[in-house]
Amino acid sequence: MPTAEPNRESHTPGALIYETDASVAQYLEFHYGPPLFGVANFPKACISEAAEHADGRTWQRALDVGCAVGRSSFELARFAATVDACDFSAAFVKACQGLQEAGAVGYAITTEGMLTEPRTASLAEHGLAEVAGRVRFFEADACRLDPALTGYDVVFAGNLIDRLYQPAAFLEGIVGRLVPGGLLMITSPYTWLEEYTPRDRWLGGREVEGTPQSTLTGMQQVLGKTCDLVGRRDIPFVIRETARKHQHTVAEASFWRRR
Ligand SMILES: C[S@@+](CC[C@H](N)C(=O)[O-])C[C@H]1O[C@@H](n2cnc3c(N)ncnc32)[C@H](O)[C@@H]1O
């Protein structure tokens, strides 16, 4: 099974956040908890959007890069015969595998300060128990994926691009893993931060040679060589921090078809 190759660069201060119990609990609640403030479940909404861009093609193989605790991977399994799902965080991948094996996993969400309350994430509750066996979860670095990971009909990279230490290298490498006509779906709120990505590698959100550059433009410069941009859409999400504090964000989804 492919695993992340040791690489000091990938251990950015930001990447370590995703190894904590608090992050695992926060993402389990985000992926499997109830909708908040009327905003639909983000990973489920993303994969529904991806399916609408399938353009009549049947998906055999799907790849979910930066899958976190796996909801989008299980949702992809409704549409694809097999799903490879990877994340750099060992704690996230362990949670995915635990959920897959047991069908449910317990966690504790923060209410206030040091106080928590118990919750359970369940695949059956979301109609995912029957398809869960189609997913293979493993640790991997999106910027250094194993060459064997190729031949995909669809690749989903949800809110990953602005958390990578080498986003352009990721984009350059990922397209070759799609079959011709395959779909790459990228979502991001484009919240670039130096704790994850050195500023000179940001794809947008900064001036390039004296001109303000958006991330979509930066992605187009890399992906436009091999892909057509076939759609864009805003997809909102809410992540709970405590019982009384939440992040409400709007990601942009872009859909790229390999020529
Ligand atoms: C903002 S979270 C988004 C997770 C999930 N796709 C979602 O939409 O909820 C970013 C994810 O990217 C993962 N990640 C960060 N750097 C990575 C890398 N170099 N390779 C693989 N995954 C990485 C993190 O561990 C985390 O799970």
Ligand as a Chemical Component Dictionary entry (heavy atoms), coordinates in Angstrom:
data_LIG
# 
_chem_comp.id                   LIG 
_chem_comp.type                 NON-POLYMER 
_chem_comp.pdbx_formal_charge   0 
_chem_comp.three_letter_code    LIG 
# 
loop_
_chem_comp_atom.comp_id 
_chem_comp_atom.atom_id 
_chem_comp_atom.alt_atom_id 
_chem_comp_atom.type_symbol 
_chem_comp_atom.charge 
_chem_comp_atom.model_Cartn_x 
_chem_comp_atom.model_Cartn_y 
_chem_comp_atom.model_Cartn_z 
_chem_comp_atom.pdbx_ordinal 
LIG C1  C1  C 0  -8.604  21.783 5.131 1  
LIG S1  S1  S 1  -8.462  20.042 5.270 2  
LIG C2  C2  C 0  -9.652  19.504 4.061 3  
LIG C3  C3  C 0  -9.996  18.061 4.217 4  
LIG C4  C4  C 0  -11.146 17.506 3.386 5  
LIG N1  N1  N 0  -10.804 17.302 2.005 6  
LIG C5  C5  C 0  -12.375 18.356 3.491 7  
LIG O1  O1  O 0  -12.749 18.976 2.480 8  
LIG O2  O2  O -1 -12.966 18.391 4.574 9  
LIG C6  C6  C 0  -6.920  19.752 4.435 10 
LIG C7  C7  C 0  -6.497  18.303 4.433 11 
LIG O3  O3  O 0  -5.343  18.155 3.630 12 
LIG C8  C8  C 0  -4.440  17.274 4.282 13 
LIG N2  N2  N 0  -3.084  17.572 3.792 14 
LIG C9  C9  C 0  -2.334  18.656 4.031 15 
LIG N3  N3  N 0  -1.152  18.555 3.388 16 
LIG C10 C10 C 0  -1.176  17.374 2.733 17 
LIG C11 C11 C 0  -0.263  16.699 1.894 18 
LIG N4  N4  N 0  0.947   17.204 1.612 19 
LIG N5  N5  N 0  -0.638  15.508 1.375 20 
LIG C12 C12 C 0  -1.847  14.970 1.659 21 
LIG N6  N6  N 0  -2.753  15.565 2.445 22 
LIG C13 C13 C 0  -2.413  16.742 2.978 23 
LIG C14 C14 C 0  -4.641  17.547 5.758 24 
LIG O4  O4  O 0  -4.147  16.508 6.558 25 
LIG C15 C15 C 0  -6.142  17.733 5.801 26 
LIG O5  O5  O 0  -6.796  16.509 5.967 27 
# 
loop_
_chem_comp_bond.comp_id 
_chem_comp_bond.atom_id_1 
_chem_comp_bond.atom_id_2 
_chem_comp_bond.value_order 
_chem_comp_bond.pdbx_ordinal 
LIG C1  S1  SING 1  
LIG S1  C2  SING 2  
LIG S1  C6  SING 3  
LIG C2  C3  SING 4  
LIG C3  C4  SING 5  
LIG C4  N1  SING 6  
LIG C4  C5  SING 7  
LIG C5  O1  DOUB 8  
LIG C5  O2  SING 9  
LIG C6  C7  SING 10 
LIG C7  O3  SING 11 
LIG C7  C15 SING 12 
LIG O3  C8  SING 13 
LIG C8  N2  SING 14 
LIG C8  C14 SING 15 
LIG N2  C9  SING 16 
LIG N2  C13 SING 17 
LIG C9  N3  DOUB 18 
LIG N3  C10 SING 19 
LIG C10 C11 SING 20 
LIG C10 C13 DOUB 21 
LIG C11 N4  SING 22 
LIG C11 N5  DOUB 23 
LIG N5  C12 SING 24 
LIG C12 N6  DOUB 25 
LIG N6  C13 SING 26 
LIG C14 O4  SING 27 
LIG C14 C15 SING 28 
LIG C15 O5  SING 29 
# 
